[in-house]
Amino acid sequence: MIHHNYLQKKIIYKSFFLLTFIIVISSCQKKEHLVKVEGVRIEINDTVTGNPDIEAFIKPYRAHVNKTLDSALAYAPETYSKKDGILNTAIGNLMADIVLEQSNPFFISKTKNAIDMVLLNHGGIRAAIPKGTITARTAYQVMPFENSIIVAEMKGIHIRKLIAYLQKSRKAHPISGLKLTVDKDFNIVSALINNTEIKDEQVYFVATNDYLYNGGDEMYFFEQADNAHKLNYKIRNAMIDYFKKVDTIAPKIDDRFLQTN
């Protein structure tokens, strides 16, 4: 009986030792990690042959899209580029004015309030408007992004941070409704909204796009907005709608952001 108990204990001890050994060995195994991903560049060029059936299927749709994009909407008497001005440009002024004019009816119907000013970004203008016929394709080239208009409610004291941003950046960020004058050192001489002095506690309705509202281009001052209204209206669509209703565009550089000597 003693011998039998001894054998039982020996078997248990050996089993425990073997189990412990397996656990230790398993824990010491080197874990495998993905350390390198290799890709192959497949060049698509003229040597790649098309599929006739697919081409035949796509052809009428392509023709319809191209006809829509290339239909004449308006006329540009000159070429307008974002490089034409220092603190404001004709094309930038046009885009900001379009946002104000086209989105205001939507906003008024939604909130019973009017938009006070617009702020876009200089880098968002991706192409010039060339002299000649303006088409929907022109709008896609100038504004290829899917940015939608959003209206932020901001107190005057926070508008001053927006103005400080413009002072610091010293770029022709498109604005409308705001008139800003600075001296040679970029100190504020005058800052007006709707030709009226800005009041710290008054709420202003500032139209911009969703990218900037969310801090794009380091426009973090929009974080101070008390509320925001999404219009579900793309800037590009606003441009196309505007071009459809005018015969000839006539944007110009003006005094909306001006530096005095």
Stockholm file with secondary structure:
# STOCKHOLM 1.0

chainA/1-261         MIHHNYLQKKIIYKSFFLLTFIIVISSCQKKEHLVKVEGVRIEINDTVTGNPDIEAFIKPYRAHVNKTLDSALAYAPETYSKKDGILNTAIGNLMADIVLEQSNPFFISKTKNAIDMVLLNHGGIRAAIPKGTITARTAYQVMPFENSIIVAEMKGIHIRKLIAYLQKSRKAHPISGLKLTVDKDFNIVSALINNTEIKDEQVYFVATNDYLYNGGDEMYFFEQADNAHKLNYKIRNAMIDYFKKVDTIAPKIDDRFLQTN
#=GR chainA/1-261 SS CHHHHHHHHHHHHHHHHHHHHHHHHHHTSCCCCCCCCCCCCCCCSTTSCCCHHHHHHHHHHHHHHHHHHHSEEEEESSCBCTTSCSSCCHHHHHHHHHHHHHHHHHHHHHHSCCCCEEECCGGGCCSCBCSEEEEHHHHHHHCCSCCEEEEEEEEHHHHHHHHHHHHHHCSCCCEESEEEEECTTCCEEEEEETTEECCTTSEEEEEEEHHHHTTGGGCGGGGGCSEEEEEEEEHHHHHHHHHHHCSBCCCCCCSSEEECC
#=GC SS_cons         CHHHHHHHHHHHHHHHHHHHHHHHHHHTSCCCCCCCCCCCCCCCSTTSCCCHHHHHHHHHHHHHHHHHHHSEEEEESSCBCTTSCSSCCHHHHHHHHHHHHHHHHHHHHHHSCCCCEEECCGGGCCSCBCSEEEEHHHHHHHCCSCCEEEEEEEEHHHHHHHHHHHHHHCSCCCEESEEEEECTTCCEEEEEETTEECCTTSEEEEEEEHHHHTTGGGCGGGGGCSEEEEEEEEHHHHHHHHHHHCSBCCCCCCSSEEECC
//
